[in-house]
């Protein structure tokens, strides 16, 4: 059975992506949670990943002793291992576009990620309002996301980016949570897409588990001093 190493569900957006992908696609896997304590070399987090991932990060997928790290690499590995699940769109052009937008997320939107860090249990509309007012780079990131999603939702005319669930929806699930929890202004079509993603069983399962953790990591909390 596949084994997936993830960190705190409340905070770890990168862990969320492959976990949601596997869960939503009904691919069996064993979950190994490596909770954040710090990112220092001698932290429990880093020590727990020794011998699993030389980069010392999550997520990590282990298949019969073979480790794959980085979310895009994991997504590609799973898509190839389970071709019957059709995790990328079937149409070649749609598939290429899905890979393009996932790669764009993978390497971009740094302002949104920096100023609106992942925090599933926190409702932070007041912070979102200040970020929106003061951070033009965040506004630019959101404008690009809105443009991207609008084009895809209109082109493929479904509730999800490419009609049916794909890696792209798993990849943007943490973005949906950021936009929702920080109440950043987006048009109704995007609001509806966010609701559709959050209602997916795989996404809902992650959110429910995050809310049940009740962990508080101050180094992951720029806007709160307690739960």
N, C-alpha and C positions, 0 to 999 in steps of 0.2 A: 504493500500500500504506500502511496505517496505520503510524505511527511512535510508539513509546512511550518516553518518557524516564523512566528509573528511577535510583535511587541504589544504594548497596551492598546487595546482597541479604541479607547477614547482619543488617543493622540496620534497613532501611527497611520497616516494616510497611505504610505507606501505598502504597509502590511495589508491594508484593507483591499487593495486592488486584486491581488491573486486569490485571496481568501474568498472574496465575493465571486470571482470568476469560477472557482472550483465549486463553491456552494450552489450558485445559481445554475450551473451546468450539471449538477447532481453527480459530480465526480468524487468518489470516496477519498478521504485523506485524513491523516492524523494531525491534529493541531498541537504544536509545541509553543507555549507562550514564554517569551523571555522578556520579563518586565523591565522597563527602564528604571535604573537607579541613578546612573550618570553615564557620560560617554567617555570618561577617563579610561586609560589603558588598563587600569587595575580594577575597574568596576565589575560587579557581578554580571552586568549585561555583556560586557566585552569578554569576560572569562567564559561565560556560558556558550559563546559562539566560537570559541577556539576549537579548531579541528572541524568546524562545520563550514564556515565562510571566512576565507583569509582577509576579506575586507572588514570583517567585524560588524556587519550590518544585517538588518532584516529588511525584507523577507528573504528566506532561503527555502527553496524546494529541494527535497532529497528524495531521489527515486532509486531504491535498491543500492544505497550507498553513494550514489552520484549526485553531487550538489549543483544546483543552478541558482544563481543569485541575480539580482536586478529584475525589476518587475517586467520589463519588456522581454527579457530573455526567458523568464518563467512563462509568460503568456505564449510566446512562440513555441516553447517546448511542449506545453500542455496542448496547444492547438495541433501540433504534429503527432503527439502521442494518442490523441483522441479525435481523429478526423471526423468521426461520425457526429460529434457534437457541433460541428460547424461554428466554431467560436469566432472566426472571421467571416465577413459576408461572402456569399457564394460567388457573386459577380466579380470579375477581376478588377474592374475599375472601382467598384465600391470597396473591395478589399484593399486596394492600394490607397484609397482615400482614408479608410479606417486606420491603416498603419501610419499614414501621414499625420493625422490629428493626434494619435497616441504619442507619436514621437515629438510632436509639438508640445504636448503636455509634459512629456518626460523632461524636456530640456528648457522649458519656458515658464512663463507666468510666475516669475520669481517674486514680483512685488505682491501679488495676491497671497502667495504662500507665506511670505515673510510677515506681512502686516495682518493677515487673517489666518493664524495657525489653526490647524485641526483641533477641534475641541467639541466632541459630539454632545456632551452633557450640558454645555454652557450656551445660554441664549444671550447673545451680545449685540443686540441692535444698536445700542447707544455707542458702542465701540465702532461698529460698522459705519454709523453716521459720521463720526469723526474721521475715520480712515477715508471715507468717500470724499469728505470735504478737503482733506489735507494732502492726500496722496494721489497725484495725477497718474502715476504709474499703475496704481491699482485700478483707476477708472479705465485706463487704456487696456489693461488685461481683461477686465470684465467686458469691455466693448468688443474685444476680439472673440471672447468666448460666446457672447451673444450672437455675433455675426456668424461664427462657425456653426453653432447649434441650430440657429434659425435656418441657415441654408440647407443643412442636412435634414432637419425635420420636415421642411417643405418639400425637398427633393424626394425623400423616401416615404413621406406621408404615413408615418407611423407614430406610435407613442414613444419609441426609442430612436436613437440617432440613425440607425440603418434599418428601421422597420422592426426587425427581430432583435432580441438581445445579442450583443456581441462584446468582444473584448473592449471596444470603445466605451460602452456604457459602464463596465466595471472600472475602466480607467478614469472616467470622469465622475464616478460616484462621490469621492471625497470633495471634489469641486462643488457638486450639488449641495453637500452639507455645509460647506463654507458659505456659499451664497445665501443659503437659507438661515443659518444660525447668526450670521452677521447682518442679515436683512439688507443685503446690497440690492439696489434697484435694478430690476430686470423686467422685460416685457412679459405679458401673460403667457405667450407660447413657451418661453423658457421656464416660467414658474410651473406650468403644467408638466413640462419634462422633468423638472426636479421632483415633483410629486410622484410621477410615474417611476422614477428611479428609486426613490425612497420606499416605494411600495413593493418593489421586487422582493421576493422571499429571501434571497441571499443578502440583500442590503439590509432588510429589516432585521434579519438574524444578527448581523454585525452590530447594528445600532442597539438592539436589545442587550447584547452582551456587553457593549461599551457602557451602557447605563447601569448595568449590574456590577461593574468593576469597583466603583466607588474608590478609585485610587486618586491621589492628588500628587502631582509631581511639579514642584514649584518652578523648576527650570523649563517646564513646558507651558507655564502659565504667565504670560506677560500682563494679563489683564485682571487676574484674580489673586487674592491672597489666601483664599480658603475655598472649599467646596460650598 
